[in-house]
Amino acid sequence: MGNSDRRSHSLLHLDNLPFNLHRYLVGQPRFGRYFPFIQGELPGPFPRPSCMVK
């Protein structure tokens, strides 16, 4: 029950913009044959920003 230091994590950063715009506007779901049928998203052309990988 503590508070972690979040000064190094930025949610609003320009490096996130291309990745997130692609996901929101043209991202497609990855369908499976078994329940729960939707298994995340298909990988897009933009790599995940380094500030989100930590």
DSSP file (Angstrom, degrees, kcal/mol; ACC not computed):
  #  RESIDUE AA STRUCTURE BP1 BP2  ACC     N-H-->O    O-->H-N    N-H-->O    O-->H-N    TCO  KAPPA ALPHA  PHI   PSI    X-CA   Y-CA   Z-CA
    1    1 A M              0   0    0      0, 0.0     2,-0.3     0, 0.0     0, 0.0   0.000 360.0 360.0 360.0  69.2    0.0    0.0    0.0
    2    2 A G        -     0   0    0      0, 0.0     2,-0.6     0, 0.0     0, 0.0  -0.820 360.0-109.5-132.6 173.3    2.4    2.6   -1.2
    3    3 A N        -     0   0    0     -2,-0.3     2,-0.2     2,-0.0     0, 0.0  -0.919  31.2-146.7-107.3 117.0    2.7    5.3   -3.7
    4    4 A S        -     0   0    0     -2,-0.6     2,-0.7     1,-0.1     0, 0.0  -0.496  27.8-101.8 -81.3 154.3    5.1    4.6   -6.5
    5    5 A D        +     0   0    0     -2,-0.2     3,-0.3     1,-0.1    -1,-0.1  -0.658  41.7 174.6 -77.5 111.9    7.0    7.5   -8.1
    6    6 A R    >   +     0   0    0     -2,-0.7     3,-0.8     1,-0.2    -1,-0.1   0.186  48.3 104.1-106.0  15.3    5.3    8.2  -11.4
    7    7 A R  T 3  S+     0   0    0      1,-0.2    -1,-0.2     3,-0.1    -2,-0.0   0.800  81.6  52.4 -67.5 -26.6    7.3   11.2  -12.5
    8    8 A S  T 3  S+     0   0    0     -3,-0.3     2,-0.6     2,-0.0    -1,-0.2   0.633  97.1  77.9 -84.2 -12.6    9.2    9.1  -15.0
    9    9 A H    <   -     0   0    0     -3,-0.8     2,-0.5    -4,-0.0    43,-0.1  -0.864  63.0-170.7-100.6 122.7    6.0    7.7  -16.6
   10   10 A S        -     0   0    0     -2,-0.6     3,-0.2    41,-0.2    -3,-0.1  -0.952  16.6-178.0-116.7 122.2    4.2   10.1  -19.0
   11   11 A L  S    S+     0   0    0     -2,-0.5     2,-0.9     1,-0.2    -1,-0.1   0.807  81.5  55.3 -83.3 -32.3    0.8    9.3  -20.3
   12   12 A L  S    S+     0   0    0      3,-0.0     2,-0.3     4,-0.0    -1,-0.2  -0.834  75.9 135.4-104.7  96.7    0.6   12.4  -22.5
   13   13 A H    >   -     0   0    0     -2,-0.9     3,-1.5    -3,-0.2     4,-0.5  -0.997  59.5-128.3-143.4 142.4    3.7   12.4  -24.7
   14   14 A L  G >  S+     0   0    0     -2,-0.3     3,-0.8     1,-0.3    -1,-0.1   0.751 106.2  67.8 -65.1 -23.5    4.1   13.0  -28.4
   15   15 A D  G 3  S+     0   0    0      1,-0.2     4,-0.5     2,-0.1    -1,-0.3   0.782  98.4  53.2 -65.3 -24.8    5.9    9.7  -28.9
   16   16 A N  G <> S+     0   0    0     -3,-1.5     4,-2.6     1,-0.2     5,-0.3   0.657  87.8  85.4 -81.5 -16.9    2.6    8.0  -28.1
   17   17 A L  H <> S+     0   0    0     -3,-0.8     4,-2.8    -4,-0.5     5,-0.3   0.909  88.9  42.3 -60.2 -53.2    0.6    9.9  -30.8
   18   18 A P  H  > S+     0   0    0      0, 0.0     4,-2.0     0, 0.0    -1,-0.2   0.923 117.2  48.4 -62.7 -41.4    1.3    7.8  -33.9
   19   19 A F  H  > S+     0   0    0     -4,-0.5     4,-2.0     1,-0.2    -2,-0.2   0.945 116.3  42.2 -60.7 -49.6    0.9    4.5  -32.1
   20   20 A N  H  X S+     0   0    0     -4,-2.6     4,-2.7     2,-0.2     5,-0.2   0.884 111.7  53.7 -70.2 -39.0   -2.4    5.5  -30.4
   21   21 A L  H  X S+     0   0    0     -4,-2.8     4,-2.6    -5,-0.3     5,-0.4   0.916 110.1  48.3 -61.7 -41.7   -3.9    7.2  -33.5
   22   22 A H  H  X>S+     0   0    0     -4,-2.0     4,-2.0    -5,-0.3     5,-0.9   0.933 112.9  48.1 -63.3 -44.4   -3.4    4.1  -35.5
   23   23 A R  H  X5S+     0   0    0     -4,-2.0     4,-0.6    -5,-0.2    -2,-0.2   0.911 117.4  41.1 -62.4 -43.2   -4.9    1.9  -32.8
   24   24 A Y  H  <5S+     0   0    0     -4,-2.7    -2,-0.2     2,-0.1    -1,-0.2   0.868 124.3  33.8 -75.3 -37.0   -8.0    4.1  -32.3
   25   25 A L  H  <5S+     0   0    0     -4,-2.6    -3,-0.2    -5,-0.2    -2,-0.2   0.884 138.1   5.4 -92.3 -40.6   -8.7    4.9  -36.0
   26   26 A V  H  <5S+     0   0    0     -4,-2.0    -3,-0.2    -5,-0.4    -2,-0.1   0.320  86.4 131.5-129.6   8.1   -7.7    1.8  -38.0
   27   27 A G     << -     0   0    0     -5,-0.9    -4,-0.1    -4,-0.6    17,-0.0  -0.343  41.5-152.1 -63.8 144.3   -6.8   -0.8  -35.4
   28   28 A Q        -     0   0    0     14,-0.3    14,-2.5    15,-0.0     2,-0.1  -0.923  13.4-115.9-120.6 144.3   -8.4   -4.2  -36.0
   29   29 A P  E     -A   41   0A   0      0, 0.0     2,-0.7     0, 0.0    12,-0.3  -0.380  21.5-127.3 -73.6 156.2   -9.3   -6.9  -33.5
   30   30 A R  E     -     0   0A   0     10,-2.4     9,-3.4    -2,-0.1     2,-0.3  -0.929  28.6-153.2-104.5 113.9   -7.7  -10.3  -33.6
   31   31 A F  E     -A   38   0A   0     -2,-0.7     2,-0.3     7,-0.2     7,-0.2  -0.647   8.8-163.5 -92.6 143.8  -10.4  -12.9  -33.6
   32   32 A G        -     0   0    0      5,-3.5    -1,-0.0    -2,-0.3     0, 0.0  -0.736  27.8-122.1-118.0 170.4  -10.0  -16.4  -32.3
   33   33 A R  S    S+     0   0    0     -2,-0.3     2,-0.3     2,-0.1    -1,-0.1   0.683  91.6  53.0 -84.9 -18.4  -12.0  -19.6  -32.7
   34   34 A Y  S >  S-     0   0    0      1,-0.1     3,-2.7     3,-0.1    -2,-0.2  -0.798  98.7 -44.9-120.9 159.5  -12.7  -20.1  -29.0
   35   35 A F  T 3  S+     0   0    0      1,-0.3    -2,-0.1    -2,-0.3    -1,-0.1  -0.316 122.9  34.3 -56.3 134.1  -14.2  -18.0  -26.2
   36   36 A P  T 3  S-     0   0    0      0, 0.0     2,-2.5     0, 0.0    -1,-0.3  -0.906  83.6-166.5 -91.9  13.4  -13.6  -15.1  -25.6
   37   37 A F    <   +     0   0    0     -3,-2.7    -5,-3.5    -6,-0.1     2,-0.6  -0.084  66.1  77.2  68.7 -40.1  -13.2  -14.8  -29.4
   38   38 A I  E     +A   31   0A   0     -2,-2.5    -7,-0.2    -7,-0.2     3,-0.1  -0.915  56.8 179.0-104.3 119.0  -11.5  -11.4  -29.3
   39   39 A Q  E     -     0   0A   0     -9,-3.4     2,-0.2    -2,-0.6    -8,-0.1  -0.328  52.0 -78.0-117.6  48.5   -7.9  -11.8  -28.4
   40   40 A G  E    S-     0   0A   0     -2,-0.0   -10,-2.4   -10,-0.0     2,-0.3  -0.614  71.7 -44.7  94.9-154.8   -6.5   -8.3  -28.5
   41   41 A E  E     -A   29   0A   0    -12,-0.3     3,-0.1    -2,-0.2   -14,-0.0  -0.835  51.4-105.1-118.4 154.0   -5.5   -6.3  -31.5
   42   42 A L        -     0   0    0    -14,-2.5   -14,-0.3    -2,-0.3     2,-0.1  -0.488  50.7 -96.6 -68.6 145.1   -3.5   -7.1  -34.6
   43   43 A P        -     0   0    0      0, 0.0    -1,-0.1     0, 0.0   -15,-0.0  -0.395  44.0-146.4 -65.2 142.5    0.0   -5.6  -34.6
   44   44 A G        -     0   0    0      2,-0.3   -25,-0.0    -2,-0.1   -17,-0.0  -0.360  26.3 -97.8-101.8-177.2    0.2   -2.3  -36.5
   45   45 A P  S    S+     0   0    0      0, 0.0   -26,-0.1     0, 0.0    -1,-0.0   0.641 100.9  76.1 -77.8 -14.1    2.9   -0.6  -38.5
   46   46 A F  S    S-     0   0    0    -28,-0.1    -2,-0.3   -27,-0.1     2,-0.1  -0.824  80.6-127.1-101.9 134.7    4.1    1.5  -35.6
   47   47 A P        -     0   0    0      0, 0.0   -28,-0.1     0, 0.0     3,-0.1  -0.365  38.0 -90.7 -71.8 158.4    6.3    0.1  -32.8
   48   48 A R        -     0   0    0      1,-0.1     5,-0.1   -29,-0.1   -32,-0.1  -0.523  51.6-105.0 -67.9 131.9    5.2    0.7  -29.3
   49   49 A P    >>  -     0   0    0      0, 0.0     3,-1.6     0, 0.0     4,-0.7  -0.224  22.2-122.3 -60.3 148.3    6.8    3.9  -27.9
   50   50 A S  H 3> S+     0   0    0      1,-0.3     4,-0.5     2,-0.2     3,-0.4   0.777 110.2  61.6 -65.3 -26.6    9.7    3.4  -25.5
   51   51 A C  H 34 S+     0   0    0      1,-0.2    -1,-0.3     2,-0.1   -41,-0.2   0.649 106.2  47.4 -75.4 -12.3    7.9    5.4  -22.8
   52   52 A M  H <4 S+     0   0    0     -3,-1.6    -1,-0.2     1,-0.1    -2,-0.2   0.590  98.0  70.3 -97.9 -13.6    5.1    2.8  -22.8
   53   53 A V  H  <        0   0    0     -4,-0.7    -2,-0.1    -3,-0.4    -1,-0.1   0.704 360.0 360.0 -79.7 -20.8    7.3   -0.3  -22.7
   54   54 A K     <        0   0    0     -4,-0.5    -1,-0.2    -3,-0.0    -2,-0.1   0.471 360.0 360.0 -54.1 360.0    8.6    0.1  -19.1
